[in-house]
Amino acid sequence: MSMEVRTASSRDSGPMARLINEIIAIGGTTAHRRLFDERRVLAEFIAAKRGICCFVATDGAQILGFQALEWCDPDWPGEDRLPEDWAVIGTYVAPGAQGRGVGRALFLETAQAARTAGVRFIDATIRRENAGGQAFYGGIGFVDYRSGAETVSKRFAPG
């Protein structure tokens, strides 16, 4: 595998939608339930309103995974509101590419972007049944800081 990590662009929105839709269809590893189209991928990941970065890992023309980081929503109406200097991360790796270092390669770039942006902490809120996601984030230095009925929240200080 010859992997390259680069900034996501609008031309990636179709392959990214197919990748995340496959993950949603399998179930159990993402809080997303509604399928994505190219416009939604663009709006929520590539050109998000509070976006800091979005990277894709590729092997030739194939997208192996992507990772997006955005500032927390200061107007979040729900529980567990985060401080304004925190960011939220999402990592999506194709099922056939998991365990091959894709997430780690993406995070090297994301962590640098977080440092440059002045992020104090990165939040990863993971479904309880997603043991692989919890192990991944723990393995790259995230530590538990909050636990809910359906999720575990981990944080990372990029500074």
N, C-alpha and C positions, 0 to 999 in steps of 0.2 A: 504494500500500500504506500503510495506517494501522496502524503497529505499536505495540503496547503490551507492556511487560515487567512482569510481576508475579510474586509468590511462587506457586509451584505449590501446588495443594490436591488433596485426595482426588478431587474431581470431575474432575480432569484426567487421572487414571490411565488411563482407557480410551483417549482420544486419544493420550496419550504412548506407550502400549503399541503402538498401531497405527503410530505414527511410527517408533519404534525397530525394530519388526518389519520394516517396509519397508526400513530401512537394512540390517538383517541379511540379508534376502532378496537384496538387490543384491550384498552381499559386498564385501570389500576395504577397508572403512573403519572397522570396529569389531572389537575383540577378542571381543565377545559372539557366541556361536554358538547359544545356546539362546533360543527365543522367549520373550517376556514376556507375562504376563497382568496384569490390574489389581493383583492382590495383590503380585506381584513388583515392579512399578513403584513401588508405595507403599513397600515394604520397602527397596528398594535406592536409590531416588532421593528421593522426597517426604518420607518419614519414616525415613530411614536412621539406624541406631544411632549412627553417628559423624558424622551429617550436620551441616553448617554452613548450607547453603542449597540451594535448588532453585528456579530461576526458569523461567518459560515466556514465550516471545514469541508474541503472538497478533495476528491480523488479524481483528477481529470475533470470531466463535466458533471460528475455525480456529487450531490450534496450529501455528506455523511451526517451532518448535524449543524445546529445553530444555537447561539446563545445571545440573549438580549439582556440589557441592563437599563433600567430607567429609574429616575428619581421617584420616591414614594409620592403618593397623591396627597397633597396637603388638605384636600377637601374630602378625604375618604369618609363616607358616612357610617361605615360599619365599625365593628369591634376591632381591637388590636391595631389602632392607628399608629403609624411609625413617625419618628421625628423627621423633620424636613431635610436633615443632612444624611439620611439613609437612602439607599437604593434597593430595588427589588430585582432579583435575577431569575431568569428562566432558561433552562437548558433542555434541548430536544435532540436526541441522537437516534438515528435510524436503528431499528431493532437489529439488523444484521451487522451494524458497526459498533455495537456496544461492547465494552471491555477491551477496546483497541486503542485507548488513549485520546479519543476524539474530544471528550469533555475536558480533559486536562489541557489539551492544546488550545482549545477555545478559551479556557479560563486564564491562561497566561496573558492573552491579549486583553480580556475583559478586566482583569485585575489592574493592569497598567492603565487602561482607560479610566477606571474608577479612581486610581491615585491622581491622575492628571485632573480629573473633574473635582477632586476634593471630597469624595464620598467618605463619610466617617465609618459606616458599617454597611455591608451588603446583607440583605435578608434573603434567605431561601426557605420558603414555607413548602413543606413536602407532605404529601398524603402518607398517613401511617402505614398503609399497605405497600408503599413503594420502598421496600428495603434496599433495592439497588440505588435509588436516588439518595436515600439517607447515607448509605455507605460512600457513595461518590462524594457528596459534599463534605462529609466527615474526613474523608481521605485527602481533601485539598485544603483542610484547615478550618472549616466551619465548625462552630461549637453550638450545642443546644442552648437556647435561652428561653423558649416558651413551648408549652405543650397543650394541645387542645384535644377535643374528642376525636377529630378526624385528621388532624395535622400535627406535625412537629416543625417548629421554626428554629433555624440555625442562622448564625451570623458570622461574618468574617470582617476583620478590620484590615482594609487594603493598605493603609498608611504605612 
